[in-house]
């Protein structure tokens, strides 16, 4: 495809604003319009970025050749179908949908129309994860911890779909992809400050022997986003919040001794990757795929569905583990 790709953004709240500003700055993209159900927000973002304030979703769909969507999860199915049925490639923010039925409908629509469906699992583009790729070798145990201070945004869904799904997606990616199947899921959690789960912990065992332990909370005092990956030949510690990490492994020619210190036994290798904004990389990958490039930086609808399916199993496991309230006769 020659020239600039006309792209529009539906939903320009906190996250959609970042979609729009990155797209507006890309030399191979023309941000042709934005639309939000709040007219004043649409006009404000459009004025800031020098683009068109669309008065309806339909107006935007007539202008764009590709669309990114950052609306509340409950609306992913309906809005996504409108985009795909218009024959337009779609980048849908995570999670792909609120239910598996909605996810399947989106995947089927993309296939029927022959257009790209990309899911916004942004942590795949994290600098620490990119630096870890050369050292990954059949993980045996993965531990994830994702904590955030409370804010009302995101509380329309359980913390599993809001935060934990990031780590569940990374586990599926790092340890087997389509070949990985969860054979045992145990979880617990609680709704503390909202109507949905605000804190949850999951223990997941997979058909490959991999075990994952994942914790997510949106009522923490500080932000923490860590992933620890244990392998036969080393251990990776990723600080996803800072975009850095290290690979720890035994030193060559080390001889076992009782008085050895950790620094004598092991070597620490800092994880290296080019400094880049993860959302910018994600959007560039989507645009490149739409323009007919190799599409390597791409999260398919099927991958988004797999992460959603596992997140819903965790949520169900929490509810199964929660005792029913005792009712007095």
C-alpha positions in Angstrom: 0.0 0.0 0.0 1.4 3.4 -1.0 0.7 6.7 0.8 -0.6 7.2 4.3 -3.1 4.8 5.8 -6.3 6.4 6.9 -7.0 5.2 10.5 -9.7 6.2 13.0 -10.1 5.7 16.7 -13.4 4.7 18.4 -13.3 5.5 22.2 -10.9 8.3 23.1 -10.9 8.0 26.9 -7.7 7.6 28.8 -6.3 4.7 26.7 -8.0 5.7 23.4 -6.3 9.2 23.7 -2.9 7.5 23.7 -3.9 5.4 20.6 -4.9 8.6 18.8 -1.9 10.7 19.7 0.5 7.9 18.6 -1.4 7.4 15.3 -1.4 11.2 14.7 2.4 11.2 15.0 3.1 8.3 12.6 4.5 9.4 9.2 2.7 6.5 7.3 -0.7 7.1 9.0 -3.4 9.8 8.6 -5.6 10.0 11.6 -8.8 10.8 9.8 -11.1 11.0 12.8 -12.0 10.1 16.3 -15.3 9.2 17.9 -16.5 8.9 21.5 -20.0 8.6 22.9 -19.2 11.8 24.8 -19.4 14.6 22.1 -17.4 17.0 24.2 -14.6 14.5 24.6 -14.6 13.8 20.8 -14.3 17.5 20.1 -11.6 18.0 22.7 -9.3 15.2 21.4 -9.9 16.1 17.8 -8.9 19.7 18.4 -5.8 18.7 20.3 -4.7 16.4 17.4 -5.9 18.3 14.5 -8.3 15.7 13.2 -12.0 15.3 12.5 -14.5 15.1 15.4 -16.9 12.5 14.1 -20.5 12.8 15.2 -21.2 9.1 14.8 -19.5 5.8 14.6 -20.9 5.4 11.1 -19.3 8.6 10.0 -15.9 7.5 11.2 -16.2 4.1 9.5 -16.8 5.8 6.1 -13.5 7.7 6.5 -11.1 5.1 7.7 -9.3 2.2 6.1 -8.5 0.7 9.6 -9.8 1.3 13.1 -8.6 0.9 16.7 -11.2 0.5 19.4 -10.7 1.4 23.1 -14.2 1.3 24.5 -15.4 -0.4 27.7 -15.2 -4.2 27.6 -18.9 -4.7 27.7 -19.1 -2.9 24.3 -16.2 -4.7 22.6 -18.5 -7.3 20.9 -21.0 -4.8 19.4 -18.5 -2.1 18.4 -16.0 -4.6 17.0 -18.7 -6.3 14.9 -19.7 -3.0 13.4 -16.1 -2.3 12.4 -15.4 -5.7 10.9 -18.8 -5.9 9.1 -17.8 -2.6 7.4 -14.8 -4.5 6.0 -12.2 -2.7 8.1 -9.2 -4.1 9.8 -9.5 -3.8 13.6 -7.2 -3.4 16.6 -9.4 -4.2 19.6 -8.0 -3.3 23.0 -7.7 -6.3 25.4 -9.7 -8.3 26.4 -10.9 -9.2 23.0 -14.5 -9.4 24.3 -16.5 -9.9 27.4 -17.5 -13.5 26.6 -16.2 -16.3 24.4 -19.4 -16.2 22.3 -18.6 -12.5 21.5 -15.0 -13.3 20.8 -16.0 -16.1 18.4 -18.4 -13.8 16.6 -15.5 -11.2 16.1 -13.1 -13.9 14.9 -15.8 -15.3 12.5 -16.6 -11.8 11.2 -12.9 -11.0 10.5 -12.5 -14.3 8.6 -15.7 -13.8 6.6 -14.7 -10.2 5.6 -11.1 -11.2 5.0 -9.7 -8.5 7.3 -7.2 -8.3 10.1 -8.2 -8.7 13.7 -5.5 -7.7 16.2 -5.9 -7.7 20.0 -4.1 -5.1 22.1 -2.1 -7.2 24.5 0.4 -4.4 25.0 2.8 -6.3 27.4 4.0 -8.4 24.5 5.9 -5.3 23.4 7.4 -4.5 26.8 11.1 -3.8 26.7 11.9 -6.4 29.4 10.0 -9.1 27.6 11.7 -8.3 24.3 15.0 -8.6 26.0 14.1 -11.9 27.5 13.3 -13.6 24.2 16.8 -15.0 23.5 17.1 -16.7 26.9 13.7 -18.4 27.0 13.9 -22.2 26.9 11.0 -24.4 28.1 9.9 -22.6 31.3 8.9 -24.9 34.2 7.4 -22.4 36.6 6.2 -18.9 36.0 5.2 -16.4 38.7 3.4 -13.2 37.9 2.5 -10.3 40.2 0.5 -7.3 39.0 -0.6 -4.8 41.5 -2.0 -1.3 41.0 -3.6 1.4 43.2 -7.3 1.7 43.0 -9.0 3.8 40.4 -12.6 3.6 39.2 -11.5 3.0 35.5 -11.5 -0.7 34.8 -13.8 -1.7 37.6 -16.6 -2.6 35.1 -14.9 -6.0 34.9 -13.2 -8.3 37.4 -9.5 -7.7 38.1 -8.8 -10.9 36.2 -10.0 -9.4 32.9 -8.6 -5.9 33.8 -5.0 -6.8 35.0 -4.3 -10.5 35.3 -5.1 -11.2 31.7 -1.9 -9.5 30.7 0.2 -12.1 32.6 -2.0 -15.0 31.5 -1.5 -14.0 27.9 2.3 -13.8 28.4 2.3 -17.2 30.0 0.5 -18.7 27.0 3.0 -16.9 24.7 6.2 -17.8 26.5 5.4 -21.4 27.3 3.7 -23.0 24.3 1.1 -20.9 22.6 -1.6 -23.0 20.9 -0.1 -26.2 22.2 -0.5 -25.1 25.8 -3.7 -26.3 27.6 -4.7 -25.6 31.2 -5.6 -28.9 32.9 -6.1 -27.6 36.4 -7.1 -24.1 37.5 -7.5 -23.1 41.1 -8.1 -19.6 42.3 -9.4 -17.4 45.0 -10.2 -13.7 45.3 -12.5 -11.0 46.7 -14.5 -8.0 45.7 -13.3 -5.3 48.1 -14.0 -1.8 46.6 -16.1 -2.6 43.6 -18.9 -4.9 42.5 -16.4 -7.2 40.8 -13.2 -9.0 42.0 -10.6 -6.5 43.0 -7.9 -9.0 44.0 -7.3 -12.6 42.8 -4.7 -15.3 42.9 -4.6 -18.2 40.5 -2.6 -21.5 40.4 -2.7 -23.0 36.9 -1.2 -26.3 35.8 -0.7 -27.0 32.1 -0.5 -30.2 29.9 3.2 -29.6 29.4 4.0 -29.8 33.1 4.3 -26.0 33.4 2.9 -24.5 36.6 2.0 -20.8 36.9 1.2 -18.8 40.0 -0.4 -15.4 39.2 -1.6 -12.6 41.5 -3.4 -9.4 40.5 -4.8 -6.6 42.7 -6.1 -3.2 42.0 -6.2 -2.1 45.6 -2.5 -2.0 46.2 -0.6 1.0 47.5 2.0 1.0 44.7 2.3 -0.3 41.2 4.1 -3.7 40.7 4.4 -5.6 37.4 6.8 -8.5 37.8 7.2 -11.8 36.0 9.6 -14.5 37.1 10.4 -17.4 34.8 12.2 -20.5 36.1 13.9 -22.9 33.7 16.4 -25.8 33.9 19.2 -23.6 32.7 18.4 -20.4 34.4 16.0 -17.9 35.9 14.6 -14.7 34.4 13.4 -11.8 36.5 11.4 -9.2 34.6 10.3 -5.8 36.0 7.6 -5.0 33.5 6.8 -1.7 35.1 10.4 -0.5 34.6 11.0 -2.3 31.3 14.1 -4.1 32.5 15.2 -7.5 33.9 18.0 -10.0 34.2 18.9 -13.6 33.4 20.6 -15.5 36.2 22.4 -18.8 35.4 25.2 -21.0 36.7 28.7 -19.9 35.7 30.6 -22.1 33.3 33.2 -24.4 35.0 31.8 -23.8 38.5 32.7 -26.5 41.0 30.2 -27.2 43.8 31.5 -26.1 47.2 30.0 -25.5 50.6 31.3 -21.9 51.0 30.3 -20.6 47.6 28.4 -17.3 47.5 25.6 -16.6 45.0 27.8 -14.1 42.9 30.5 -16.8 42.6 28.0 -19.5 41.5 26.0 -17.5 39.1 26.3 -14.8 36.4 23.8 -12.1 35.9 23.0 -11.0 32.4 21.1 -7.7 32.0 18.3 -8.0 29.4 18.8 -5.7 26.5 16.3 -4.4 24.0 15.9 -1.1 22.1 14.1 1.6 24.1 10.7 2.1 22.6 7.1 2.9 23.7 5.2 -0.4 23.9 1.9 1.0 22.6 3.7 2.7 19.7 5.2 -0.7 18.8 1.8 -2.4 19.0 0.2 0.2 16.8 3.1 0.1 14.3 2.7 -3.6 14.1 -1.0 -3.3 13.4 -0.4 -0.6 10.7 2.3 -2.6 9.1 0.1 -5.7 8.9 -2.7 -3.7 7.4 -0.3 -2.2 4.8 0.7 -5.8 3.8 3.9 -6.2 5.7 5.2 -9.3 7.4 2.9 -8.8 10.4 5.4 -10.2 12.9 4.4 -7.8 15.7 0.8 -9.1 15.7 -1.6 -10.6 18.3 -4.2 -12.6 16.5 -7.9 -13.0 17.4 -7.2 -16.6 18.2 -4.5 -15.6 20.7 -6.8 -13.0 22.2 -9.5 -15.6 22.6 -7.1 -18.0 24.3 -6.1 -15.4 26.9 -9.8 -14.5 27.4 -10.8 -18.2 27.8 -8.1 -18.7 30.5 -9.1 -15.5 32.3 -12.7 -16.6 32.4 -11.7 -20.0 33.8 -9.8 -18.2 36.6 -12.8 -16.0 37.3 -15.0 -19.1 37.4 -12.6 -20.9 39.7 -12.7 -18.0 42.2 -16.5 -18.1 42.3 -16.4 -21.9 42.8 -13.9 -21.5 45.7 -16.0 -18.8 47.4 -18.4 -20.3 49.9 -22.0 -19.5 49.5 -23.4 -17.2 52.2 -25.0 -18.9 55.1 -28.7 -18.2 55.3 -30.5 -18.4 58.6 -33.7 -20.5 58.5 
